[in-house]
Amino acid sequence: MYIKALIILATLLFMSGCGESPTVDTSKDWMQNPPADNSKYFYAIGYGETQKDAKSDALATISAKISVEVASKFSSSLTATRLGGDEDVLATTKSEVVSKSKNIEYTDVKVQQSHNNGYQWAVLVAVDRDILTQTYERKLEAVDEKLKMQWRSFQNASVFEKLKLSVTMERNLKEADSFFPLLHALNTYYDERKYTKQYLDYTSAIKEAKKQVVYKILSDKNSQPLASLIRSELSAHNATFSNENYNVLLNITTEAKMRKYPSADEKFANLTFALRDTVIKVTDKNGNIISNAIYKTKSGSSEGFEDAIARTAKYEEQIKEIGITAFITGN
């Protein structure tokens, strides 16, 4: 009778477990009361099918916490100071910086506790703030060294050479921008003042160099819509134009080949495509070639070959991605 009762009890217990979702046993004290972040460490608990997955989940939680802190520190960083009052640029840069802070490169991650209940793992990880800060300080210093080298060349460059150098300098300044708010989030007492004056000087010098450029734009028939687009983009950045007193000449030419593609889709079959080879040759007033930017694009139109040639959407995409200065110089 006693043995029969045990069998019935075991059966009931088994049946009561069927159909339930597997859950991690949270009876462990560290699961119920994980340590709070402090000035030395970030802490998080992660869950996953493997211990590695659980560790990744915990680090994603820490990254999310840091990105919130980055957003709150952004307005007081050198990045915000350098960019000034351009709200659109500030908003875009802040979004990029916060997004990048979610993909932190962690080193020396300590798994302090782990538990497996037969279904999945739970781990408690600790990330040393000082080690993480040092990692990103080294990254910033590497970018800073590039900027110093470029600055030395920039100071002795001609008008348009300065414009070309400004493309890579602005790219590196943008990369540095991603580090300052992050370093503030990692270390409350982080001091960026050793960079402040120099980076503000870089920004001012680049703006001044752009003001000194006076453009003249020439184009063949196929390139006239692109020439109008370039003029519009440069005008949006307060560029100056003159057919007589210019110091930079943009000569834009486009060769195009017609192509049609057979397709069962009537809409696609009716399109005429222009395969375009566009060259933007930049010279100074003496005819010295400064740069040659070459773009191969394809554009389709239901209105015919000439309309396909004139479409600028592909050029607009590239300008949006790399900026107008990089577009005309091929940098």
N, C-alpha and C positions, 0 to 999 in steps of 0.2 A: 504493500500500500504506500509506503514511504517513497519507494523508487518510482512508482507510478505518478505520485504527486510532483516529484522533481521533473519528470519528463514533461508533464503538462505545463509546469511553470516555465521550463526552457522553451517550449513551443510558443507559449504566449509572448515571451520576451522577444523571440525571433520575429514573430508576426508583427509585433508593435514597431519593430525597426524597419520593416519593409515599406517602401514608398516615401521615406523621408529623405530630404536632401542631405548629403554629407556635409558636416560642418566641423570646423576646427574646435578642438577642446580648449575652451577659454578659461579653464580652471587654473591655468598657470598664472601666477601673480603678475608676471611681467606683461602678460596679454591684457589683463584687466587694468593694470596701472602702469602703462609705459612711462619711462622717464621723460620729463619735459626738456625742450631745447634749452641750452644755456650758452654762456659766452665761449665755451670750449667745444661743445658738440651739438650737432643736429641728430635727432633720433626719429626713427619711424619703424612701424611694424608692416611687413608685407606678407602676402599670401600667394601661393602658386602650386602647380602640380609638382614642380621640382624645387629644390632648395634655391637653384639659380633663378627660377622664375619669381620666387618669393622675394629674393634679394632685389631683383629688378623692380618689382612692385613697390618695395620700401623706398628705393632710391627715387622712383617717380613721385612718390609722396613728398619726399624732401625737396625735389625740384619744384614741385607745385608751391610749396611753402616759400621757397626762395623767390620764385617769380612774383608772388604777391608782394614780398618785401622790396624787390627790385622796382616794381611799379610805384610803390610809395616813396622810394628814394630818388626816383628819376628827376623830379623837378629841382632838387638841390644839387644835382651832379654837375660836373664840368660840361657834360654833354649838353644839358639844357642851357647852360650859360653860353656856350660856344655858338649854339644855333640861334640864340636871340629870340625875337618875338614872332618868328614865322610859325604860326599855330599849326598849319597843315604839315610842315616839315617835322615839327615837334611831335605831333600825333603819330605820324608814320614811323618816325625813329623810335618812339617809345614802344609802339606795337612790335617792331622788329627786335628791340632789346629784350622785351619781356618774353617774346617767343623764343629767342636764343637762350635765355636763362633756363628754359625748360629742358634743354639738352646739355646739361652740365657734364663735363668729363670728370668723373670721380676717380680718386686714387686712395689707396690705403683705407678701404672701407672695412670696418670691423663688424663681423657678425657676432653679437654678444650673447644671443639666445636663439635656439631653434627648437622646433617641435613638429613631429609628424604624427597625425592621428590615424594613419592608414589610408587616408583619402587625399590629403594635401599638406603642404608645409606651411608653417608660420615661422618667420624669423624677425628678430629685433636687430636693427643695424644702427651703428653710430658712425658719423662722419666728422672727422676732425676739422674744425673751421680754419685753424691756422694752416694746415697742410693744403686745404682747398684754396685759401687765400694766396698762398705762395705759388701755387700752380698758375693761377690767373695773373698774378703779378709778373711772372716770367713771360707769359704770353703777351702782356701789355708792353713789357720792356723790349721784346723782339720787334713788335710793331713800331715802337718809339724809335728804335735804331734805324729802321727803314725811313721813317719820316725825317730824321736828322740828316741822313745822307741825301735825300731828295731836296731838303731845304737848302743844303749847301749848293746844289746844282741850280736850284730855282733862283737864288739870289743873283746869279751871274748870267741868267738866260735871257734870250731875246723875248720880245713880246709874245710871239706865238709859241715859242718853246715853253714859256711859263704856263701858257694855257694847256699845252700837252702834259706838262708835269703836274698841273693841278688835278688832272683826272686821277692819277695814281695817288697823289697826296690826299685827295678827298676820299678815295676808296679806303686808304689806311686810317684816316681820321674817323671814318664811319666804323671801321673795325674797332678802333680804340673806344669809340662811343659805346660799344657793347660791353666793355669791361668796367667802366667807372661805376655805373649804378650797381652792377653785380658785386664789385669789391666793397661798396658801401653796405650792401645787404649781408655780405659774409663777415665784415668787420665793422662794427659801429664806429670805431675810431680811425677808420682808414682815411689817410690824408693824401689828397691828389694835388696839392698846391704846387709841387715841383713841376707839374705838367701845365698848369693853368695858363701862365703868361705865354709860354711858347706856343701852345695850341691856339690861343686867341690871336697871336701874331701870324701864325700860318693862315688862319681863316681870313684875317684882314688883308693879308698880302695877296691871297688868291682872288678875293673880291676886287681888289685894286687892279690886278693884272687883267681881269676880265673887262674892266672899264676901259682899259687902254687899247683894247682891240677894236679896230674899225673894219667892218666887213664890206666886201663887194661880192655879189653872187652872180655867176654866169651859169647858164644851163642850155643844153640842147632841147629840142622839142619834146623828146621822150621824158626829160627830167624836170620839166616845168612844174608839175604838181609837187614833186619832191622838193624842189627849190622853194616853193611857197610854204611848204610844211616846215622846212629848216628855218626860213626867215621868221615864221610865226613862233617856233620854239625858242629861237634866240631872242626875239623881241620880248618874250615872256620873262627872260632873264636880263632885261634892260640892255641888250646889245645895241651898238651903234652901227649905222650903215652909211656908206658914201660911195658913189661911183668915181669920185675924183681923189678924195683924201683918205683912201683906205690904206691899211697896212697888212691886211690878210685877204687874199682872193680865194674864193671857193669856186672851182670849175667842175660842174657836175655833168656827166655824160652817161647815157644808158643805151645799151644795145639790147634788143628784144627779139626773141624768136616765137613764132606762133605755134601752138600745140593744141590739138583736140584729142580727147580720150574717149574711146567707145565705152558705152555703159548701158546696162539695162534700165538704169534710173534716168528717165527722160530729162529731168531737171539738170543732172550732172552732164548728160550727153550734149545738152545745148550750150554748155559753157565753152567759151574760147579762152585759152590760157596764154599768158605772156610769160616767157621765161626770160628774166631780166638780169643783165650784168651791169651793175651801176658802179661807177668810179667817182669818188669825190677827191679831186686833186687840190691840195692846199698849197699855195705859194705866197711868198711875200711880194711886195710891190716891184721888186727887182727881178722877179721870175724864178727865184730860188725855190725849189720844191721842198716843202716842209713835211708833208705827209701825203700818203695815198691810201684812202680807205676803199675797200672793194666789197660790194654786197651782191650776193646771188639770191634772187627772190623769185617766187612764182605767184602770179595773181590771176584769178579767173573772173570772167564776166559774161553775162548773158547778152550784153549789149555789143559785143564784138571785141576785136583785137585792140583797137585804139583805147577803148574804155578800160580794158584789162591792164594795159601799160600804165594808164593814169592813176590806177588805184594805189593808195598810200598806206593801207592798213598794215602791211608787213613792216614797212619802215617805222610806222608809229609804235608797233610792238617793240621793236629793237630800241628805239629812243626811250621808251618808257622803262625798259629793262636796264639800260646802261647809261642813260643821260645824253643830252644833246652834244656836249663837248666831246665825250668819248665816241659818239656816233660820227661826227665829222672828221675826227682825227684817226679813227680806227684803233684807238687805245682799248 
